[in-house]
Amino acid sequence: MTGETTLKEVIARLGKAMEGLENAVANKLENERDYSEAEAEVQRMNADRSRLAQELDNSEARAERLEDANKEVSRRLVAAMETIRAVLDR
């Protein structure tokens, strides 16, 4: 009987070990899935950051062009006002 009891104990321990192994594999697979999702999210965030950086660069370039145009308009207005004053002073 001790041989039979021992065999039952061994089979029970083997069953528990297999169950533990299955749980470990399931946890590992879930962790890998979570990691893959996180990696995909990081890639999306990097793509968004790159797009936003490009948009910012474009906006800054446009702002500089508008500032230059504003300065040119201001310069021309001053010149026109001086011309008008000169004509009126004659």
PyMOL commands that set and color helices and strands:
alter all, ss='L'
color gray80, all
select helices_A, chain A and resi 2-89
alter helices_A, ss='H'
color red, helices_A
deselect
rebuild
show_as cartoon
